[in-house]
Amino acid sequence: MEYNLADLFESVVDAVPDREALVYLDHPGTGAERRLTYAELDAAANRIGHHLLDSGIRPGEHLGLHLYNGVEYLQTVLGCLKARIVPVNVNYRYVEEELVYLYRDADLVAVVFDAEFADRVAAARPRAERLRHLVRVGADGPPGLPFAQAEAAGSPERGFPARSGDDQFIIYTGGTTGMPKGVMWRQEDLFFAGLGGGAPTGEPVKKPEELAERVAAGGSGITFFPAPPLMHGTSTLTAFIGFNFGQRVVLHRKFVPEEVLRTIEKEKVSSISLVGDAMLRPLIDALGGPMKGTDCSSVFSVSSSGAIMSETVRRQFLDLMPHVMLLNNFGSSESGFNGTATDDSGPRRGFRIRVNSRTQVVDPATHEPVGVGEVGRVAQCGHVPLGYYNDPAKTAETFFEKDGRRWVLLGDMATVDKAGVVTVLGRGSQCINTGGEKVYPEEVEQALKSHPDVYDALVAGVPDAKWGHHVAAVVQLRDGAAPPSLDDIQAHCRTHLAGYKIPRQLVLTEAVRRSPSGKADYRWAREVAAAADA
């Protein structure tokens, strides 16, 4: 047995076959619940894995998951891993041209998709030359084989060829700039870097067999709730962390705050993962309003990855749920988990992280560690990806060898203090150069969100004849708030920020645009701010 995700999952199934593994509470078109034990989920994944192999898809080929959250998503991921087919996440908000790019860039030979995306899939398919097999979840009709038919055709037994820790798992990261990139992970590396080696907050396992031994020796009772879309890598990894513990994973098709709170109460959810203020704020509004009194006593942790939970929003949440531990985790599709923010992170001190031993802040040119207080880029060594699929140039820019170890250079700029605590300044690609000074949007956004009338905010640089660029704030107000003036916003920000970081432009918008997972859409923010300035 190796550190292969399918092997590890099967070992957990054999240890606790009758334990509940997956609960899905809004199955498409029915509103009905689905509950699967570990043995039932294993058999369901076997069926899909065998169907894919029987349909001529070969080990090592790539399958796209163009789906909302659901049993079918995780069932198909597991089926792919069992059959040594490489799963690839697809952003379900992509339109035809974006889908064509991803389908082709990822060399997809098969796609499992939700029926409501059928028109987009059908339109993109003729230009995706390698794509030869489609499976449709939900309403029947072209294109694609109905998922239920594919499932029924496959054997529920295992009987797959031997697997390897070298088998791949690809996570496409679309992000805020440019076209999406496929991060290629060996499964062994992903197990340790993204899943904590079977113990995210403790000692990683020392051999694959130890995972099932820990599950058998431990009890049940922990329920993980990944709230963002599973096509966001963090949510899928959260589900696998739950499986690696032999615990229960709860899913919703989409993020609806009131339904999330009802599920927390009903299913006694223990741990919730989400993405920043974009998801935490609506939960606060619901818990303080129509869902006031909901029993959330079972929750012991709420973690965010991919976006920061701001100090103001964290404080509001803890006023409602003081017993909960809030964790601002720092990581990426390229590095897995790097560390967790300190309690004193906020607008005044910045996003401060206690990083793991494999993380450093380095000079991007020399790859040597920077001195105390110097700005560099976050880098991680050890269990890192193989590179970007179909992009050798970007791979060469991002991954490097040093002292016989492989490293990944992240896009985040940071400093490090004498105690080794890293302060993340923001993405270098989003940095605003105004009058020769560098301003990182995330820092200004934290200050803006501490204003009592600001619900959400993004910050972008707009070309400026005098300063090169000026700092522009695109702001969504709280319901019922009176529109503030630029002077009001500037006066508030001056209590948190140096003068050159203060927004010189204020644009009010009905809603700040973010991805389904809550990540910032900086391209949109720049366009909105530039149009308003013009």
N, C-alpha and C positions, 0 to 999 in steps of 0.2 A: 504493500500500500504506500502511495506517495501523497504529497501535499496537493492533491487534486480535489477541486471543490465537489465534484460528483462523488468521488470515493468517500470524502469526509461526510457528505450528507448521508450517503447510504449507511455509513457506520453509525451515525446518530439514529437513523430509522431502525436499525437492528437493535439498538440499545433501548429505545422507547417507542415501539411501533404503535401503541394504542394511545399515546399522548396527543392531545390536540395540537396541530402545527399551524394551521392557517384558518383565519376567519375573514370572510368577505361579506360585507353587510349591505351592499346595494348592487346586486348582480344586474347587468344591463338588461333593461326591458321588463324586469320582474319586480325589482325592489326586494327580492327574497334574500335570505341568508344562505351562505354556503360555508360549511365547516368540514375540514378535512383533518384526519389524524395523520401522523407521520407516515404510516403504512399506506394510507389512501393517497396522499400527495405523491409518494414514491411511485405507486402504481400508475397514477395519472401521468407523471413525467415519463415513465417508461413507455407508455402508449404513444406519446408524441415523439419521443426519441426514435422509436422503431418505425413510426410512420415516415419520418423524415428520411431515415436510411432506406426504407423500402421504396421511397419516391425518387431515389437516385442521388440524393444529396450525400456527398462524401465527407468523411472526417477532414477537418481543416478548412472546409468551405464556410462561407459567412451567411448568417440568417439575420434579417432585420426584424426588430420588434416595434411595430408601429401601432401602439396600443395605449389606451388608458389603463389605469390600475385595475387589476382583477386577478382572479385565480389563474386565468390563461397566461398572464404575463410570466408569473413565477414558474408555473408548470412548464412553459415553453423554454425558459432559461435553463431550468433543470434538465429538461429533455435534451436540449442542445449539448449541455455539458456531459451528460451521460453518453451521447452518441459522438462526442468529440467534434461537434459542429460549433463554430464560433458565434456566440450571440453578439449582436450589435444593436445598441439602443437608437431609436429614431425619434426625433422631436416631432410630436404630433401636431405642432402648430405650423410646421413647414408647409409652404404652398408648392405648386408643381415644380418650379424651377429649382427650388432648394432641395426638394426630394430627388430630382434627377441628379443633382450634384452628389448628394450623399449616397444614393443607391449605386452610382457609378464609382465614386471615390472608394467606397467600402467593398466594391466587388460583390455585392449581394447576389446570391443565387436564389434566395427564397425570402419572402416577407410574410409574417403573420400580422394581420391588421384588423382594426375594428371596422365594422361595416360602415360607420358614418364617414370614414375616410376613403370609401371605395372609389369615388369619383377622382380624387387626387391620385390614388394609386394607379387607377386605370389610365389616367393621363400621363403619368410619369413612366409607366412600364415600357412603352415602345422605344424609349431612348436609353433604357437600362439594359444593355445588350446581354449581360450575363444572367439576368433575372428570369428564372424559368418555373418557379413554383410559388403559388400564392395560397394562403389559408386565411379564411375570413371568419372573424368572431362576430356573432350577433345575427342580424337578419340575413336570410338567404338571398342569393342573387349574385350576378356576376360583378366583378371577377372573383375567382378563387373558389377553392374547395371549402365547404362548411367545416368549421373547427370540430363540431361534434362528430362529423363523418370521419375526419382525419383521426380523431381520438379513438373512435370505435374500431378503426382498421388496425391499430397498433397493438402489439402484445403488451399485457400488463406486467410481464416478467422482465427481469433484468437481461442477462445474456448479452451484454455489450463487450466489445473487445477491451483489452487492458488499456488503461489510461496512464497519463503522465503528468507530473508537476509542470512540464513544459507546455502542456496544452494551453491555448490562448483564450483570453477574455478581452474584448475590445470595448472601450468606453468612448463614445464620441462626445467631445466637449465643444459646444457651439459658442457659447459665451457672448462677449460684448463687442468683439471686433472680428472682421474677417469671416472666412468660411469655416465650418466645423472641421475638427481634426480628430482622427481616431487614435486613441492612446492604447497601445498594444501591451497588455500585461501577460506575463507568465502567471499561471494560476497559483503557483507556490509563492511568488512575490506578492501577488494581490492578497493572498491569505494572511501574510504577515504584515504588510504595509497598510492594507485597507480594512482588514477584518481583525486586526489585533492578535493574530496567531492563536485564535480560539479563546483569548482572554484579554479584551481591549483595555481593561483597567488592572490587570494582574500579570502574572508570569505566563508568557506564551508557552504552548505545548512544546515538548522536546522531541516528540515523535508523533506521526499521524494517528497512531492507535490511541494515543492519550486523550484525544478529543472525546471519543465515545466513552472512555473510562470515566472522564470527569462528568459527562452527562448522566451516566448510569449511577454515579455516586451522589449526584445532586438531586434536588427536587424540582418540581414545577412551580408555577405560580407567578412567573414574570411574563408580562405581555408587552411586546414592542409594537409601537404604532408609527410606522413611517408615513407621515402626512403628505409630503410632496409627491409628485409623479414618480413612478418607478423608472421612467426614462431619464430621470436625473440620477446619476450614478450613486449618490449618497443614499437614496432610498432603497435601491436594490441591495447595496452593501449592508444597510441596516437590517433588512430582512434576513440576509445570510448570517449576520451576527446572531440574530434571534435563533435561527436554525442551528448554528454551531453551539449554542447553549442548550439546545433541546427544549426551547421555550416556545411560546405562542406568538404569532405575528398576526396583527389585525390590519385590514386594508379597507379603504374607501375608494370608489371609482374616481371621485374628484374631491377637492378640498372645499368643504362647506362648513364654516365655523360652528354653526349650531349643531350640525350632525356630528362633528368631531367631539363636541362636548357630551352629546347624548351617548356616544360610543364609549367615551372615557368612563362615564358613570355605569353603563350597562355591563361593559366587559372588564371593568376594574383594571384599566390600562396603567402600566407601571412607568413606561419610558416612551416619550414622544420625540421624534426628530422632525425638524421643520427647517425653513430657510428664512432667517432674519425677521425683521420687523414686518415684512409684507405678509407673513403668516401669523406672527404673534399678535400684532395689533388687532386684527379681526377677532381673534380669540378673546382678547381683553374686552373689546366692545360687546361681544356676545355674553361673556361671563358677567360683565357689569350691568348688562341690560336685560334682553329677553330670556337669557339662560341663567339669570341670577339664582343662586341656591343650588345649582348643579353639584352633585357630590363628586369632587375630584380628589378625594383624600387618598386614593390609591396611587396617584402619580408621585414619583419621587425624583424624576429628572426630565427636563426639557432641553434638548440640545439643538444647536443650529450649526449648519455647515454650508458654505457657499455664499453667505451674507451675514453681516454682523447684527446681532440683537443690540440695539443702542441702549445706552445707560438709562435714558428716560423711559423707554418702553420696558426694560427689565424691571425698573422700580415700580411701574404701574402694575405689572404682572404679579410681582411679589406682594404688593398690597392686597391682591385678591387671593393669591395662593402662596402664603409665606413659607409653607413647609417644603416647597419644591426647590431642587437644585437646578439652577440655570447654567448651561455650559455653552460658551461660545467656542466651538471647535475650529481649528485652523487646519486646512488641508486642501487638496485639489485632486482632479482626475489624474494628474501626473505624479502625485506623491503619496496619495492615501492620506493618512493622519499624521500631522506634524506636532500638534500640541493644543493646549487649551488656554484661553485667555485668563489672566489674573483677575481677581476681584476688583482691583482698582483701575481696570481699563475704562476709558470714557473720553469725553471731549477734551478734558484737560491734560491727561497723561497719554492718550493714544490707545491703540489696540495692542496691549502688551500680552505676550505669550510665553509660557514656560514650555520650551520645545523639548522634543525627545533627543536622545544622544546622537541620532543620525542626521540632525538638522544643523546647518550653519548659515551665517550671513557672509557672503563672499563677494569679492570684486568680480564683476561679470567678465572682465577681460583676462585677468590672471588666474581666476578661480581660487585665489588665496583668501583666507579669512580676513575680514576688515577689522580695523581697530575699534576700540570702544567709542561709540558715538558717530562713527563714520557710516555713510549710506552705502549699502550693497544690495545684493539680491539674495533671497532665500534659496538655499540649495539643500538637497537631501541625498544621502548615499545609501548603499546597501540594497534593499529590496525595492528597486525602481523599475519602471517599464522598459521595454525593449526599444521604444521609440514611437514615432507617429506613422501610422499605416499610409503607405503610398506617398510619403513626404520625406525623402532623405535630406533635403536641404534644411527643413525645420528641425528634423531630428539632430542634425549636426550642430545647430544653434543651441539646442536645449539640453542635450545629453553629452556628458564628457567623462573621460577617465582621469583619475588622479590617485597616485599612490596605490595602484593596482585595484582600485575600487571604482565602481560605476556610480555616477552622480546625475541628478536631474536639476536643472537650473530653472526655478520658477519665475513667473513674471512679477512677483511681489517684491517691492523695494522695502528695506527695513534697516534698522540700526540695532545694535546689541549693547547692553550696559555691562558694568563690572560683574554683576551677579549672573550674567548669562541670559537675562530676560530679553527677549526680542520684541521690539516695537515695530509692528507692520505699518508702513506708511501708505501703501496702496499699490495698485497695479502701475508699473512703469508706463504701460501703453496709454493710460488715462491721465498721466501727470500733466498739469497745466503749467506752462512757462509764462509767467506774467512779469514783465519788467526785469527778467533775469532771475526771478525767484521761482522755486518749484512749489506747486500746491497740489496735494493729493486729494481728489474729490471725497474720499471716504471720511477724511478728517472734518471737512466742512459740512458734510451731510450729518455727521454726529451732532455738530453744533446746531444745525438747523432743526433737527428733530427734537432738540430739547426745548424749543419754543412751544408754548402751550397750544398755539393754534395750528401748528404744522403736523399733518398726519403722515406725510411721506415726502421725500425730497431726493432729487438727483442733482449732481453738480457737474458742469462741463465747461470747457474752455471755448470762447468765441473770439474769432480774429478781431484784433483791435489795433488801430493805426498808431496809437501811442505806446501801448504796453506789449504789443505782439499778440497777446491774448488776454482777455479779462475773464474773471470767474463769474459764471452765470448759475443761478439757482433756479431749478424748475421744481415748483412746490405744489403739492396737493394739500389743501386745507382740511381741517376737521369739519364735519357737517355743522352748519350753523355759525361757523366762525366768520367774523368780519374780516374782509380782505386787508392784510397789513400793507403798509407802504414799504418801499425799499429802505427808507430811513429806519423804520421799526425793526426790520430784519437785520440791518447792519448794526444797530445799537445792541441788539441781543447777541449777535455773533462776536462783537468786540469783547464780551465778557469771557469768551472761550478761545479766541483765535488772535494771532498776530494780524496787524493791519493789512498786510499784503494778501492775506487769505480771505478777507471779507468779500462777499459777493458784490459785484458792481452792477449786476442786473438781476431782476426778479421777474420770473415768468410764472403765472398761476395757471394751473391746469386742472381739469376735472379729475383726472386720474393719472398717476405716474405709471408709465409702462414698464412692466417687468415680464420676465419669462414665466411660464407656468410654475416653475420651481422657485420663483421669487428673486431671481438674479436680476441685477440692474441692466437696463437697455440703454447704454451710454450713447450709442449711435443715434437713437431716437432723441435723447435729451439734447445732444449737440444740434440736431436739426431743428428742434423746437426753439431752442434758445437763439440760434442764428437767424431763423425766420422772424422771430419777435424783434430782434435787434435791427434787422433790415427794415 
